[in-house]
Amino acid sequence: MFPIPYIARHLRRALILRPLSGFLTLLACSLAGTLLALTVYGVDLARTATLVPVSASSMMVYIKGRPSAEAIERMRQDLSSLPGIERIIFIPRAEGLKRMRQWLGPDNPLVADLEADELPDALEVRLNPNHMDQAQTLAARIAHLPEIEDVRYNQGLMGHLAGSYQGIRTAGIILAGALILCLGLIVFLTVRVSLEGRRHEIEILTLLGADRLFLYTPHIVEALVLCIVGAVLGCLLAGYLVETLRVHISILEGVMGAFTLRQAAVVIVLCMLLSLTGVGLALRR
């Protein structure tokens, strides 16, 4: 039987006897949740940038008019003969619009009313890693072909994000690891302090035959509540900060998407798992 009344009494007593401790723990969990949410958002933003063909490892070659399938195949063969080109992918205008909406978000004003017919067909040209330094030369040669309207690569902030994805991901993993360690330590110490305050009560209940589930479930629930509430508050604060940047810095509005529910779910699940791990370590004899 799940000891709901016993858990409720424990939580009420903890709130009454240790209000400052509970508040500071919740504040620490909220700050850790905010930083973890911003880390998840930053890594996800850099990953999204790699889906947009604006990095130095790829070029978008926009084609004039509406060429036939045979003309497109000839262009692919001509481009394949150039040195340093690893792969060429044809992207029809409908697929190009789909990618833009995936990148910017379907509600972004830049693509909300955009029709596929307004965009050109394109070829995505992937460069060999050994020829990255020749990207500018290759782009100039491709741009001089009569069938080509424009060539773009490594443009703007998203290009820098895409090129720095590996570094951003590594830094994100390190920062997330540090935050996870801090959050786990917070939970561990919180439960240890709570257990110490109930030591005599636990000893008496143990002598009376109470099992471990009855004795320690309140501490598990307390840690889960603190971590989940802290994670939710952290996600709300992270979403507010992201939205504030998008609103007040116009150049970022088309680059940064909103903080999504999926990202918030990742943060909350991570905090739940961390709280359970911290509680498990604290309850070990």
C-alpha positions, 0 to 999 in steps of 0.5 A: 500500500502506498503511504499517501497520508504518511507522505503528506505529513512528511512533506507538510512537516518538512515545509514547516520545520525547514522552510529556508532549507526547502526554499534554497534547495528549490532555488538551486534546482531551479537555477540548475534547471535553467542552465541545463535548459539553456544548454539543451537549447544551445546544442539543439540550435547548433544541431539545427544549424547543421541541417541548413546548408550554409556551412563551409562543408556544403553549398546551395547552388540555385538553378535558373528557371524550371529546368528539365530532368535531363538538364538537371542531370547534366548540371550534376555531371558537370559539377561532379567533374569539379575537384573537391566535390563529394556529393550532389543532391537535387532539392526541388523547391517544395523540399527547399520550402520544407527545410526552411520551415523546419529550420525557422519554424512554420510560424516564422514570418519569413516563411509563413506565407511563402509558396514553393513556386516562389523558390528556385530549385537547388543543388546541395553540393557537399565538399570533400573535407580535404578541400574545405580551403577551396570553397571560395574558388569552387563557389566562383567557378560554379557561379559562372555556369550559365544555368546557375542563378546563385551560390551560397555557403557559410553565410551569417550566424547559422553558418558559424553555428553549423561549423562550430557544432562539434565544439558546441556539443562537446562544451554542452556535454561538459557543462551538462555533466557539471550541472548533473553532478551539482544537481545530484549532490544537491539532492543527495545532501537534501535527503541526507539532512532529512534522514538525519532529522528523522533518525530516531523516528526511523529507528522506532518505526523499524523496530515496529516492523515498518518496511523500507518502502514505507520509511523512505518513500517520503524522501523519494517523493520530496526529492522528486517534487523539488527537482520537477518543480525546479526543472519546470521553473527553470524551463519557464525562465529559459523560455522567457530568456530565449523569447526576450532575446528574440524580441529585443535583438531583431537579427536573432528572431529569424535564427533562434527558434522558441524553446520547445516542449520537447526540449523542456521534456528532456530537461524534466526527464533528466532532472527526474532521473537525477533526483532518483539517482541522488536519492538512491545514493543517499539511502544506501547504508 
